[in-house]
Amino acid sequence: MNFSPPCPHDQRAPMSEQAGSATFVIPTMDEQETVAALVEQIDEVCGSIGLRHDIVFIDDGSTDQTWNRIESLANQNPHVSGIRFRRNFGKAAALSAGFAEATGDVVFTMDADLQDDPVEIPKFLAKLDEGFDVVSGWKQKRKDALDKTLPSKVFNRLVSAMTGVHLNDHNCGFKAYRSEVTRDVTLYGERHRFVPVLAAARGWRIAEVPVVHHAREFGQSKYGVSRLAKGFLDLLSIFFLTTFGARPFHFVGAIGLLFFVSGGVGMIYLSVMWILSRAVDSLEVVHLHSSALFYYCITALLLGAQMFLAGLLAELIVSLSNQVKQPYSIAERTGGGPPAPSRPRSAEESEA
């Protein structure tokens, strides 16, 4: 599943030459101190480069005043909107809901804690201009404690090795996507960490850019030690889905075939020995019921047959499945409107 850089003859127009806009999808949970400042920063950067944009906040079960702040921002700014979940459904569900609302040609995702800096937005757009479809941020100098950075490095290397998508920071939430990618990737569970992997499996081209990472000033991190075990299990799931998701019989059936052949070979050996031991006087008589190998072979044959059947059933399910129920429930909405108009540049800014 290796991805390669874009071909020199890629005819897609650069983002700067398209009459485009951007949607910022921002999952939030208990970030009442930061949402207003984040909107201000995004507006300032987008205004300076003439980028039309809208901002979608997804309140993923906040227990503070985050939703009230989002409602206030939406009332004041027509390009700001919000979605509030009935409870905490997780970041993947929040991103999925935001992707469904996105209308921009480019979709940005970022955290609401102000550790991601909107000043990096032009860097992402420039990378998209080179013909890539997904641009992932790399927190090269991460401002977090060692108990978060060290496991993250191990996790990133493991993901890169198992999936072939070599990124330095799979966990970084600051990413930019062409809108077609967000419609082509299905998110649920904890799959938000693996969007570049899922996109690469679909043939989209992936790139990475270093980004500034600020220390957290407000609130607390929502991630604990438990995410390591979940992340590893999700990695195994993603590896299977991206490698055998469309052909599960190749995986399950192959294991079943291995068991079945091993058991069959063992039974043939025992049958030959049973006959020879009775035909040749010098050989000790073989009694199948007293041989442990006989029971191992029977078990292998049964396991092989069951796994072979399971692989066929999995193949049937995949062939009939064509949709996944949305993994979230929306309680209410607020705001929404046309993207914020770009601010005309002054003569001094144009010269700069």
N, C-alpha and C positions, 0 to 999 in steps of 0.2 A: 504494500500500500504506500510505497514511496511517492512523494509528490515532487514535481520538477518545476523549475522556474518557467515563466511564460515564454512562448516561442517568439522570436524576433518579428514574425509576420502577423502577430496578434493585431486584428483590425479594430478592436474595441476602442471607442473614443475615451480619452482621459476624463476623469471625473470633473476636472476643471473646465472641460469643454462642453459638458453636458448641462442642460437646463435642469440641474438636479437639486435635491434637498437632502437633509439628513434627519433621521429620527433617533433620539437618544432614549434608550430603554434602560431604566434605572430601578432595580429592585431595592426596596427599603424595608428596614425593620428597626424601629426605635432609633430613628435618626432625626429627631425633631430639631436639633441644633444646627444641622448642616444643609437641609434641603434648599432653604432660601439662598444660602451662599453659593451652592452648587449651580442653581439656575442663573444667578448673576454672573458667575464665571463663564458658564457655557455661552450665555448671550453675548458677553464681551468678546470672547474669542471668535465666535461665529460672525458677529458683526464686523470685526476687524478684517475678516477674509471674504466677506460678502456671501456667506453660506446661509441659505434659508433653512430653517430647522424647526422641529417641534420636539417637545420633551414629554415622555410618558413615564410617570412614577407608578410603580406597583407596590402597594403597601401590603407586605406579606405578614400580616398578623401582628402589627405593632400594638404595644400596650401603653405607649405614651401619647403625646400630642402630634405625632407625625402626620396622621391623616388630616387633622385640622389645619396644619401648616400647608399641606398639599392642596386642600380645598381653597385656602386663602390665596395661594399662588395661582391656582387655576382661574379664580375669579378676577385676579389682577392682570393675568397674562393669557390671551386667547391661544397661544401656542403651547401652553402647559396643560396637561390633563393627568388624571389619576385613576387608578383602579385599586379598590380595596378588597382583599380576600376576606372570607369569613373567619379564617384561621390561618395559621402558618402552614403553607403547603410546600415550602422549599424554593430554592433559587431557580431550579429548572422550570418549575411551574410558573414562577414569576416571569422568567424570560420568555416562556412560551406564550403567555398572555400578552406580553409587550410586543413580541414579534407579530402577533395577530393584529395588533392595533397600528403597527408601523406603516407609514405611508411614504417615507423618504426613499430615495434611490440608494442611500447608504444608511445602514443601521449601526449605531454605536451602542455598546453596552459598557457600563461602568458602575462602580460601587458608589454609594451615596455618602460615604464617610469622609470625603475630601482627601483621601489618600491618593486617588487618581487625579491627575492635574489636567484640566481641559486644554491647557496651553499646548498639549501634545497633539491635538486634533489635526493640524496641518500635516504633521508627520505621517499620520495614518492615511490621509487622503493622497499624499504624494506616493505612498507605497501602492495604493490601489491604482494610481495612474500608471504604474509600471506593468499592470495587467494581472495583478493578483486579485483573488476573490475574497479572501479572509486575511486580515492582518491582526495578529495577536500581539499584545504588549508584553514586554519583558522587563520586570522590575529588577534591573541590573544591580542596583544598590538598594536592597529592600530594608525598610525601616521597621523591622519587626524583631521580636525576641528570637533567640536561638532555638527555642523549643518549637517554633513555627518554621523558621527558615531551613533548618537541617532536615526534618522529615520531608519538607517540600522539595528539596534538592534530590533526595532519594526517590521520591515519587515521580518527579519529572524525568529522571533518567530511566526509570522502569517503564514509564508510559512510552517514551521515545523508542526504547529497545523493543518493546512488545508490538507496537503499532507501526513503526517505521516513519512516523511523523515526528521529526526531530525538532522540538522546540525547547528552549531553555526554561520556559515558564508556562506550563499548561494551566496552572491555577490562576493566572492573572485574569481578572474580570474585565479589564480594559481592552476591548476588541472592536474592530470595524468589519462589517460584512456588506457585500453587495446584497441588495434586498432579495435577489433570487435565491441566495443561499439560505436565508432565514425561512423561506417557504419550502425549502427542500429537505430540511433537517428536522426531525421529530425529537422533542425533548420531553423527558419525564424522569421520575426518580431523582438521581444525582448526576444526570448526564451532562449538566452544564459545563463540567470540567473538560468534557471531551468533544465540544462542538467542532474544533479544528480537525480532530480525528474523524468524526462522523462526516464532516464536509469533504475531507480528503478521500474518504472511502467512496464518495459520490462523484469524485473527479474534479472537485474544485481545487484551486491552487492556493496554497497557504504561504504566508510570509510572517516575519516577526520583526518588531522594531523595539529598541530600548526606550523605556519611558521613565520619567521621574516618579518616585514613590515617596510620599510624605508620611511622616509619623502621625499616628492617630491622635487627635486632640480631644475628641468628644466620644462618649459612649464606650462600649466594649466590643471586642471581636466576637462574632457569632459562631466561630469555629473552635472546637475543642479537640482533645486527643481522639475522641470517638470517630472523627472523620477519617482517620488513617485507615482503620479497618474497613469502613464503608468505601473509601476510595479504592482500596485494593480489590474488594469484591466488585465494585463498579468497573474497574479496569478489566477484570476477567470477563465480565458481561460484555463490555464494549469490544474486547478482542474477539469474542465468539460472534457477536452481531456483525462486526465489520468484515470478519473473515468467512464465516459460515452462515450468516443471518439469512441469506437468500437460498442457501442449499444445506440445511441442517443434516440431511441424510448423508452428506459427504463426511461429516464429523461423527455423528452418533452411529451411522451405519458402518463406518470404517472400524470403529472400536468393536462393534458387535461382530463384524466379520472376522476380526483378529481373534476374539474369544472363540467363535464358532470353529474356525480353522484349527486353532490350537487344540480344542477339545476333540475335533474329528481326527486329527493326526494321532492324538493320544489313544483314542479308541481303536484306531487301525493297528497301532503298535501292540496294544493289549490283545486284540483279536489274533494277530499273527503269533504272538508269544503263547497264547492259549492253545492254538493248534499245534505249534512246534513242540510245546512241552508234553503233548500227548503222543506225538509222532516220533520223537527222539527219546530214547530211553535214558540218555545221559543227562537230560535237562530236568530240573525240578518242576513238578507240575504246578502250573499257575492257576490259582483260584481268584477269579475277578472280585468276588465279594470281600476278599481279605486284603485286597490291594488298595492303598490310599489313592494311588494314581487314578483308579477307576472312578472314584467319587469326585476327584478334581476335574476329570474330563467331563463327567455328567454335568457338574456345576457350570463349567465353561460353555458347554453346548446350550444349556438353558439360558445363561446370561447373554450369550451371543444371539440367540433367537429373539429374546426379549428386546435387546437393544436394537436389533435390526428392525423389529416391528415398530419400536418407538421412533426410530429415524424416519420410517415411512409415514407414520402419523404426523410427525413434526413437519415433514415436507408437504403433507396435505393441508395442514393448518396454515402454513406460510402461503400456499397457493390460493387459499380462500380468503385470507385476511387482507383487507384493503383500507382499514381505518383504525385509528386509536382514539378512544374517548379522551377528551381534554381532562388533564389531571388537576383541575382547580374548579372552584365555585366562586363567582364574583358576587359580592354583596351590593355594591353600588358603584356608580361612576361619577366623575365630575369633570367639568371643563371640556376642552377639545375645540379645535378650530383650525383655521389655516395656519401654515407655518409662519413664524415671525419673519417679516420682511427684512431683507439685508439692508444694513445701514450704508448709505453712499459713502465712499471714501473721499477724504479731503485731498487736495492737491499734494499736501505734504506727505500723506500716507501713501499715495500712489507713487510718488518719487522714491519713498523709502522701500 
